[in-house]
């Protein structure tokens, strides 16, 4: 079995190379075979969409980080704030919610008929909120990314040694001095990585812009690719849009690579984040206000999703065969994508560790480096690019819509591999370093080693990786939006159809069902992750 590890890693890389290479080859062939037609698609409309893609990602990142810094500082300064642990758990929910579900929650608060509009009407103000366009996109992106940025910045602040706070209290430092000399250097060390992550998430955002864009003036490259293929079937424009999206993604990742990864904090002697200064009444009021506003901003859309979903006719929805078929299709495709993601990730992890243990102190060779980089393929080639490339290629030898199950499983599996790889790798590397020599001395190998040694160690992180991957696949709309049809409908696809036909009550009920399914999986993954060691959890992040 040991000798098969490099072969398994090579097969996993081959699958990823075929998935990405087929899409890129298709785009290259179409771009070259169209003569000047493909270049004609590089017009002012395309460049305007590109500018808007960058603009909305930049504004979303700036707003998320700007609000997250004071919110994280307030949470760190008041570890005994009532409900603090509950707030931090709540801040993890937006990551678990499918984008389509969160969008409905946002519209239930900030839409024309939402809570904010009702509040203005109660005050007697003639104000009608407009959630569509750039405003809605920014609100939804900040809803997703503010909690993420807050938790990451709070983790940075938690790494500050207790001695720093003791010394600052002895020196009588004020709030500004503590921020400038103690907090800001730690935040700044990780800020580029946090901002880059959020920028990358927003630049490849599809569902939020598709549902809240509100027209051609608020369209990103990914949405324009979908519209070109699904509605216009304009291959030349789709190719040009996809090439620009690919180049833009590679350029952003290259710039982010120059900034370096967030620094990994070492261990300190502290066992708590105790702070010794006594905040003034004004500081307590300001921090408390910030925490409550942040809580309301995150909690209200989630509550809106639940209330709107419960107000729908769930009994009738659950009585529709179409809904149950969509649920079953989502579960089957999600489980298949999660299983494929887990298999590929395990193959990459095992092969990488096997090669690393054999080379000893020599520098890693190309194959070993490829195993690491292959896990991050989806960061270089986004799902919409993979889907668009294979949609264009498959029309030459088959009906693209007949390939919906295969493409949804393949692309969603690739989308989940970076997460699964980072969950599995630290566990496997640690276990292998402990057991390899002993197993060799005792002659334990093959199935015996897998059953007695390896699987007991891998069982829990594998369950966590599977739950994460399945939750991601259940809520994905990008690939199924391209390949979906009447015979293959997932729950997000059916939800999008109901929204498009203005059946908002049905859409709210379906959103609640989808949200509950994904939350159940994420809770299971969170419980599993809670039993992992501190080092393993740190490596996941």
C-alpha positions as CSV (number, residue, x, y, z in Angstrom):
1,X,0.0,0.0,0.0
2,X,2.9,2.4,0.8
3,X,4.2,2.1,-2.8
4,X,0.7,3.0,-4.1
5,X,0.7,6.4,-2.4
6,X,2.6,8.2,-5.1
7,X,0.4,6.6,-7.7
8,X,-2.7,7.7,-5.9
9,X,-1.4,11.2,-5.6
10,X,-0.6,11.2,-9.3
11,X,-4.1,10.1,-10.2
12,X,-5.5,12.8,-8.0
13,X,-3.4,15.4,-9.7
14,X,-4.4,13.9,-13.1
15,X,-8.1,14.4,-12.3
16,X,-7.5,18.0,-11.2
17,X,-5.3,18.7,-14.3
18,X,-8.0,17.2,-16.6
19,X,-10.7,19.3,-14.9
20,X,-8.7,22.5,-15.2
21,X,-6.9,21.7,-18.4
22,X,-10.0,20.7,-20.3
23,X,-11.7,24.0,-19.4
24,X,-8.6,26.1,-20.3
25,X,-8.0,24.1,-23.5
26,X,-11.6,24.7,-24.5
27,X,-11.3,28.4,-23.9
28,X,-8.0,28.6,-25.9
29,X,-9.5,26.7,-28.9
30,X,-12.6,28.8,-29.0
31,X,-10.5,32.0,-28.7
32,X,-8.2,31.0,-31.6
33,X,-10.8,29.4,-33.8
34,X,-13.1,32.4,-33.8
35,X,-10.5,34.6,-35.6
36,X,-11.2,38.2,-34.9
37,X,-14.7,37.5,-33.5
38,X,-13.4,36.6,-30.0
39,X,-11.3,39.8,-29.9
40,X,-14.3,41.9,-30.9
41,X,-15.9,40.8,-27.7
42,X,-13.3,42.8,-25.8
43,X,-15.3,45.9,-25.9
44,X,-16.3,48.7,-23.6
45,X,-19.0,46.6,-21.9
46,X,-16.4,44.0,-20.9
47,X,-14.0,46.5,-19.4
48,X,-16.9,48.2,-17.6
49,X,-17.9,44.9,-16.0
50,X,-14.2,44.3,-15.1
51,X,-14.0,47.7,-13.4
52,X,-17.2,47.0,-11.5
53,X,-15.9,43.6,-10.4
54,X,-12.8,45.2,-8.9
55,X,-14.8,48.1,-7.4
56,X,-17.3,46.0,-5.5
57,X,-14.6,43.6,-4.2
58,X,-12.5,46.5,-3.1
59,X,-15.3,48.4,-1.3
60,X,-16.6,45.1,0.3
61,X,-13.1,44.4,1.6
62,X,-12.6,47.9,2.9
63,X,-16.0,48.1,4.6
64,X,-15.6,44.6,6.2
65,X,-12.1,45.3,7.6
66,X,-12.9,48.8,8.7
67,X,-15.9,47.7,10.8
68,X,-14.2,44.5,12.0
69,X,-11.2,46.2,13.6
70,X,-13.2,48.2,16.2
71,X,-15.7,45.3,16.7
72,X,-12.9,42.8,17.4
73,X,-11.2,45.3,19.8
74,X,-14.4,45.8,21.7
75,X,-15.0,42.0,22.0
76,X,-11.4,41.5,23.1
77,X,-11.5,44.4,25.7
78,X,-14.6,42.9,27.4
79,X,-14.2,39.1,27.8
80,X,-17.0,39.1,30.4
81,X,-19.5,40.9,28.1
82,X,-22.9,39.2,28.5
83,X,-23.4,36.6,25.8
84,X,-20.0,37.0,24.3
85,X,-19.5,33.3,23.6
86,X,-22.9,33.2,22.0
87,X,-22.1,36.2,19.8
88,X,-18.9,34.5,18.6
89,X,-20.8,31.3,17.7
90,X,-23.4,33.4,15.9
91,X,-20.6,35.0,13.9
92,X,-19.7,31.6,12.5
93,X,-23.2,31.1,11.0
94,X,-22.8,33.3,7.9
95,X,-20.0,31.0,6.8
96,X,-22.3,28.0,7.1
97,X,-25.3,29.6,5.3
98,X,-25.6,29.2,1.5
99,X,-25.3,32.6,-0.3
100,X,-28.8,32.3,-1.7
101,X,-30.3,31.8,1.8
102,X,-28.3,34.7,3.2
103,X,-29.5,36.9,0.4
104,X,-33.1,36.3,1.2
105,X,-32.3,37.1,4.8
106,X,-30.7,40.4,3.8
107,X,-33.7,41.3,1.6
108,X,-36.1,40.5,4.5
109,X,-34.4,43.3,6.5
110,X,-33.3,45.8,3.9
111,X,-35.6,45.2,1.0
112,X,-38.6,47.2,-0.1
113,X,-40.9,45.2,2.1
114,X,-38.4,44.5,4.8
115,X,-38.0,45.4,8.4
116,X,-36.2,48.6,7.7
117,X,-38.9,49.8,5.3
118,X,-41.5,49.0,8.0
119,X,-39.5,51.0,10.5
120,X,-39.3,54.0,8.3
121,X,-43.1,53.7,7.6
122,X,-43.7,53.6,11.4
123,X,-41.7,56.8,11.8
124,X,-43.8,58.4,9.1
125,X,-40.9,58.8,6.7
126,X,-41.4,58.4,3.0
127,X,-38.2,56.3,2.5
128,X,-38.1,53.2,0.3
129,X,-34.9,51.2,0.7
130,X,-33.3,49.9,-2.5
131,X,-31.5,46.7,-1.9
132,X,-30.6,46.1,-5.6
133,X,-27.4,47.3,-7.2
134,X,-24.1,48.1,-5.6
135,X,-25.7,48.9,-2.2
136,X,-27.3,45.5,-1.9
137,X,-24.1,43.7,-3.0
138,X,-22.0,45.6,-0.4
139,X,-24.5,44.9,2.4
140,X,-24.6,41.1,1.6
141,X,-20.8,40.9,1.2
142,X,-20.2,42.7,4.5
143,X,-22.8,40.4,6.2
144,X,-20.7,37.4,5.1
145,X,-17.2,38.9,5.6
146,X,-17.5,41.1,8.7
147,X,-18.0,38.1,11.1
148,X,-15.1,36.3,9.4
149,X,-12.7,39.3,9.6
150,X,-13.8,40.0,13.2
151,X,-13.0,36.4,14.3
152,X,-9.6,36.4,12.6
153,X,-8.6,39.8,14.0
154,X,-9.8,38.7,17.5
155,X,-7.6,35.6,17.2
156,X,-4.7,38.0,16.5
157,X,-5.5,40.0,19.5
158,X,-5.8,36.9,21.7
159,X,-2.2,36.1,20.7
160,X,-0.8,39.2,22.5
161,X,1.1,38.1,25.7
162,X,-0.5,38.9,29.0
163,X,2.7,40.7,30.1
164,X,2.0,43.4,27.5
165,X,-1.3,44.3,29.1
166,X,0.2,44.2,32.6
167,X,3.0,46.6,31.5
168,X,0.5,48.9,29.7
169,X,-1.6,49.1,32.9
170,X,1.5,49.9,35.0
171,X,2.6,52.6,32.6
172,X,-0.9,54.1,32.6
173,X,-1.3,53.9,28.8
174,X,-4.5,55.4,27.4
175,X,-6.7,53.8,24.8
176,X,-5.0,55.3,21.8
177,X,-1.5,54.4,23.1
178,X,-2.6,50.8,23.7
179,X,-4.0,50.6,20.2
180,X,-1.0,52.2,18.5
181,X,1.8,50.3,20.4
182,X,0.2,47.0,21.3
183,X,-2.9,46.1,19.2
184,X,-2.1,47.7,15.8
185,X,1.2,45.9,15.2
186,X,-0.4,42.5,15.8
187,X,-3.4,43.4,13.7
188,X,-1.2,44.8,10.9
189,X,0.9,41.6,10.8
190,X,-2.2,39.6,9.7
191,X,-4.2,42.4,8.0
192,X,-2.9,41.8,4.5
193,X,-3.8,38.1,4.6
194,X,-7.3,38.8,6.0
195,X,-8.0,41.6,3.5
196,X,-6.7,39.5,0.6
197,X,-8.9,36.6,1.6
198,X,-12.0,38.8,1.7
199,X,-11.1,40.5,-1.6
200,X,-10.7,37.1,-3.3
201,X,-14.0,35.9,-1.9
202,X,-15.8,39.0,-3.2
203,X,-14.1,39.1,-6.6
204,X,-15.3,35.5,-7.3
205,X,-18.8,36.1,-5.8
206,X,-21.5,34.8,-8.0
207,X,-24.8,34.2,-6.2
208,X,-24.9,37.6,-4.4
209,X,-24.3,39.6,-7.5
210,X,-26.7,37.4,-9.6
211,X,-29.6,38.0,-7.2
212,X,-28.8,41.5,-6.0
213,X,-27.0,43.0,-8.9
214,X,-30.1,44.6,-10.4
215,X,-29.1,44.8,-14.0
216,X,-26.2,45.4,-16.4
217,X,-24.8,48.4,-14.4
218,X,-24.2,46.1,-11.4
219,X,-22.8,42.9,-13.0
220,X,-19.5,41.1,-12.4
221,X,-17.5,38.9,-14.7
222,X,-18.9,35.7,-13.3
223,X,-22.5,36.7,-13.7
224,X,-21.8,38.0,-17.2
225,X,-20.3,34.6,-18.1
226,X,-23.5,32.9,-16.9
227,X,-25.7,35.3,-18.8
228,X,-23.7,34.9,-22.0
229,X,-24.0,31.1,-21.9
230,X,-27.4,30.6,-20.3
231,X,-29.5,33.3,-22.0
232,X,-27.6,34.7,-25.0
233,X,-25.5,31.6,-25.9
234,X,-22.9,34.1,-27.1
235,X,-19.8,31.9,-27.1
236,X,-17.3,34.6,-28.2
237,X,-18.4,36.9,-25.4
238,X,-18.4,34.1,-22.9
239,X,-14.8,33.1,-23.8
240,X,-13.6,36.7,-23.6
241,X,-15.3,37.2,-20.2
242,X,-13.8,33.9,-18.9
243,X,-10.3,34.7,-20.1
244,X,-10.5,38.1,-18.3
245,X,-11.8,36.5,-15.2
246,X,-9.0,33.9,-15.2
247,X,-6.3,36.6,-15.8
248,X,-7.8,38.7,-13.1
249,X,-7.9,35.9,-10.6
250,X,-4.2,34.9,-11.3
251,X,-3.2,38.6,-11.0
252,X,-4.9,39.0,-7.7
253,X,-3.4,35.8,-6.3
254,X,0.0,36.8,-7.5
255,X,-0.3,40.2,-5.7
256,X,-1.5,38.4,-2.5
257,X,1.4,36.0,-2.7
258,X,3.8,39.0,-2.5
259,X,2.2,40.1,0.8
260,X,2.9,36.8,2.4
261,X,0.7,34.6,4.6
262,X,-0.5,35.9,8.0
263,X,2.2,35.3,10.6
264,X,1.7,32.2,12.8
265,X,1.9,33.1,16.4
266,X,4.1,31.1,18.7
267,X,3.2,29.7,22.2
268,X,3.4,32.0,25.2
269,X,3.2,31.3,28.9
270,X,-0.2,32.9,29.3
271,X,-3.3,30.9,29.9
272,X,-5.8,33.7,29.5
273,X,-6.3,37.0,27.7
274,X,-6.8,38.9,30.9
275,X,-6.4,42.6,30.6
276,X,-5.5,44.8,33.6
277,X,-6.7,48.3,32.7
278,X,-10.1,49.4,33.9
279,X,-12.1,50.9,31.0
280,X,-13.9,54.1,31.6
281,X,-17.7,54.4,31.5
282,X,-17.5,56.1,28.1
283,X,-15.3,53.3,26.7
284,X,-17.7,50.7,28.1
285,X,-20.7,52.5,26.5
286,X,-18.9,52.8,23.1
287,X,-17.7,49.2,23.1
288,X,-21.0,47.9,24.2
289,X,-22.7,49.9,21.4
290,X,-20.3,48.5,18.8
291,X,-20.9,44.9,19.9
292,X,-24.7,45.3,19.9
293,X,-24.7,46.9,16.4
294,X,-22.5,44.2,15.1
295,X,-24.7,41.6,16.7
296,X,-27.9,43.1,15.2
297,X,-26.2,43.4,11.7
298,X,-25.5,39.7,11.7
299,X,-28.5,38.4,13.7
300,X,-31.3,40.2,12.0
301,X,-30.9,38.7,8.5
302,X,-30.5,35.2,10.0
303,X,-33.7,35.8,12.1
304,X,-35.4,37.2,8.9
305,X,-34.6,34.0,7.1
306,X,-36.2,31.9,9.9
307,X,-39.3,34.1,10.3
308,X,-39.9,34.3,6.5
309,X,-39.4,30.6,6.1
310,X,-41.8,29.8,8.9
311,X,-44.4,32.1,7.4
312,X,-44.3,30.1,4.2
313,X,-46.6,27.2,3.6
314,X,-44.0,24.6,4.6
315,X,-46.6,21.8,4.7
316,X,-47.6,22.4,1.0
317,X,-43.9,22.7,0.0
318,X,-42.9,19.5,1.7
319,X,-45.9,17.8,0.0
320,X,-44.5,18.7,-3.5
321,X,-42.7,15.9,-5.3
322,X,-40.6,18.4,-7.1
323,X,-39.2,19.8,-3.8
324,X,-38.4,16.3,-2.5
325,X,-36.7,15.4,-5.8
326,X,-34.6,18.6,-5.5
327,X,-33.7,17.7,-1.9
328,X,-32.8,14.2,-2.8
329,X,-30.8,15.4,-5.8
330,X,-28.9,17.9,-3.6
331,X,-28.1,15.3,-1.0
332,X,-26.9,12.7,-3.6
333,X,-24.8,15.2,-5.5
334,X,-23.5,16.8,-2.3
335,X,-22.5,13.5,-0.8
336,X,-20.9,12.4,-4.0
337,X,-18.9,15.6,-4.3
338,X,-17.9,15.4,-0.6
339,X,-16.8,11.7,-1.0
340,X,-14.7,12.6,-4.2
341,X,-13.2,15.6,-2.4
342,X,-12.2,13.4,0.6
343,X,-10.7,10.7,-1.6
344,X,-8.6,13.2,-3.7
345,X,-7.5,15.1,-0.6
346,X,-6.4,11.9,1.2
347,X,-4.5,10.8,-1.9
348,X,-2.7,14.2,-2.1
349,X,-2.0,14.3,1.6
350,X,-0.6,10.7,1.8
351,X,1.5,11.0,-1.3
352,X,3.0,14.4,-0.2
353,X,3.9,13.0,3.2
354,X,5.4,9.8,1.7
355,X,7.6,11.8,-0.7
356,X,8.6,14.3,2.1
357,X,9.6,11.4,4.4
358,X,11.8,9.8,1.7
359,X,13.7,12.9,0.7
360,X,14.8,13.6,4.3
361,X,16.6,17.0,4.2
362,X,16.7,17.4,0.4
363,X,14.6,20.2,-1.2
364,X,11.2,19.1,-2.4
365,X,11.0,18.1,-6.1
366,X,8.4,19.2,-8.6
367,X,6.0,16.3,-8.0
368,X,5.9,17.0,-4.3
369,X,5.4,20.7,-4.8
370,X,2.6,19.9,-7.3
371,X,0.8,17.9,-4.7
372,X,0.6,20.9,-2.5
373,X,-0.4,23.4,-5.2
374,X,-2.9,21.0,-6.7
375,X,-5.0,21.3,-3.6
376,X,-5.4,25.0,-4.2
377,X,-6.4,24.7,-7.9
378,X,-9.8,26.2,-7.3
379,X,-8.2,29.4,-6.1
380,X,-6.5,29.8,-9.4
381,X,-9.3,28.6,-11.7
382,X,-12.6,29.6,-10.1
383,X,-15.7,27.3,-10.4
384,X,-17.4,29.5,-12.9
385,X,-14.3,29.3,-15.2
386,X,-14.3,25.5,-14.9
387,X,-18.0,25.3,-15.6
388,X,-17.9,27.7,-18.5
389,X,-14.9,25.9,-20.1
390,X,-16.5,22.5,-19.9
391,X,-19.9,23.8,-21.0
392,X,-18.3,25.2,-24.2
393,X,-16.2,22.1,-24.8
394,X,-19.0,19.5,-24.2
395,X,-21.3,21.0,-26.7
396,X,-19.1,19.6,-29.5
397,X,-19.7,16.0,-28.5
398,X,-22.8,15.9,-26.2
399,X,-25.6,17.9,-24.8
400,X,-24.0,20.0,-22.0
401,X,-27.1,19.7,-19.9
402,X,-26.9,15.9,-19.9
403,X,-23.5,16.3,-18.1
404,X,-25.0,18.2,-15.2
405,X,-24.5,15.5,-12.5
406,X,-20.9,14.8,-13.5
407,X,-19.9,18.5,-13.7
408,X,-21.7,19.5,-10.5
409,X,-19.9,16.7,-8.6
410,X,-16.5,17.3,-10.1
411,X,-16.5,21.1,-9.8
412,X,-17.9,21.1,-6.2
413,X,-15.4,18.4,-5.2
414,X,-12.6,20.6,-6.5
415,X,-14.1,23.6,-4.7
416,X,-14.0,21.7,-1.3
417,X,-10.5,20.2,-1.7
418,X,-8.6,23.2,-0.2
419,X,-10.6,22.9,3.0
420,X,-10.4,19.1,3.2
421,X,-6.7,19.1,2.5
422,X,-6.0,21.6,5.3
423,X,-8.1,19.6,7.7
424,X,-6.5,16.2,6.9
425,X,-2.9,17.2,6.3
426,X,-1.8,18.1,9.9
427,X,-3.4,15.0,11.3
428,X,-1.9,12.7,8.8
429,X,1.6,14.3,9.0
430,X,1.6,14.0,12.8
431,X,0.4,10.4,12.8
432,X,2.8,9.3,10.1
433,X,5.8,10.9,12.0
434,X,4.8,8.9,15.1
435,X,3.9,5.6,13.5
436,X,6.0,5.0,10.4
437,X,9.1,3.6,12.1
438,X,7.2,1.5,14.5
439,X,5.0,0.0,11.8
440,X,8.1,-0.7,9.7
441,X,9.8,-2.5,12.6
442,X,6.6,-4.6,13.4
443,X,5.9,-5.3,9.8
444,X,2.5,-3.7,9.9
445,X,1.5,-2.5,6.4
446,X,-1.3,-2.6,3.8
447,X,-4.9,-3.2,5.1
448,X,-3.7,-4.1,8.6
449,X,-2.0,-0.7,9.0
450,X,-5.0,1.1,7.5
451,X,-7.5,-0.7,9.8
452,X,-5.4,-0.7,13.1
453,X,-3.3,2.5,12.9
454,X,-4.3,5.0,10.2
455,X,-8.1,4.9,10.1
456,X,-8.6,5.5,13.9
457,X,-6.5,8.6,13.5
458,X,-8.2,9.8,10.3
459,X,-11.8,8.9,11.2
460,X,-12.6,12.2,13.0
461,X,-10.9,14.7,10.7
462,X,-12.3,12.8,7.7
463,X,-15.8,13.2,9.1
464,X,-15.2,16.9,9.6
465,X,-13.8,17.3,6.0
466,X,-16.8,15.4,4.6
467,X,-19.3,17.5,6.4
468,X,-17.6,20.7,5.3
469,X,-17.4,19.6,1.7
470,X,-21.0,18.4,1.6
471,X,-22.3,21.7,3.2
472,X,-20.4,23.7,0.5
473,X,-21.8,21.5,-2.3
474,X,-25.4,21.7,-1.0
475,X,-25.4,25.5,-1.1
476,X,-23.5,26.0,-4.3
477,X,-25.3,27.6,-7.2
478,X,-22.5,28.4,-9.7
479,X,-22.2,25.1,-11.6
480,X,-25.8,24.0,-11.4
481,X,-26.8,27.4,-12.7
482,X,-24.9,26.7,-16.0
483,X,-25.8,23.0,-16.3
484,X,-29.1,22.8,-14.5
485,X,-32.3,21.8,-16.3
486,X,-35.8,20.4,-15.6
487,X,-34.4,16.8,-15.1
488,X,-31.6,17.8,-12.8
489,X,-32.6,20.4,-10.2
490,X,-30.9,21.0,-6.9
491,X,-32.5,22.8,-4.0
492,X,-30.6,26.1,-4.7
493,X,-31.6,25.8,-8.4
494,X,-35.2,25.3,-7.5
495,X,-35.0,28.2,-5.1
496,X,-33.6,30.5,-7.8
497,X,-36.4,29.5,-10.1
498,X,-39.0,30.3,-7.5
499,X,-37.4,33.7,-6.9
500,X,-37.3,34.4,-10.6
501,X,-41.0,33.7,-10.9
502,X,-41.7,36.0,-7.9
503,X,-43.0,33.2,-5.7
504,X,-41.3,34.8,-2.7
505,X,-43.2,32.7,-0.1
506,X,-42.0,29.5,-1.6
507,X,-38.5,30.8,-2.0
508,X,-38.4,31.7,1.7
509,X,-39.6,28.2,2.7
510,X,-37.1,26.5,0.4
511,X,-34.3,28.8,1.9
512,X,-35.2,27.7,5.4
513,X,-35.1,24.0,4.4
514,X,-31.7,24.5,2.6
515,X,-30.3,26.5,5.5
516,X,-31.3,23.9,8.1
517,X,-29.7,21.2,6.0
518,X,-26.4,23.1,5.7
519,X,-26.4,24.2,9.3
520,X,-26.9,20.6,10.5
521,X,-23.8,19.6,8.5
522,X,-21.8,22.6,9.8
523,X,-22.7,21.9,13.4
524,X,-21.7,18.3,13.0
525,X,-18.4,19.5,11.5
526,X,-17.9,22.1,14.2
527,X,-18.4,19.4,16.9
528,X,-15.9,17.2,15.2
529,X,-13.5,20.0,14.9
530,X,-13.9,20.8,18.5
531,X,-12.4,17.4,19.4
532,X,-9.3,18.0,17.3
533,X,-6.1,19.1,18.9
534,X,-5.3,22.8,19.1
535,X,-2.5,22.4,16.6
536,X,-4.8,20.7,14.1
537,X,-7.4,23.4,14.4
538,X,-4.8,26.1,13.9
539,X,-3.6,24.4,10.7
540,X,-7.2,24.3,9.4
541,X,-7.3,28.1,9.6
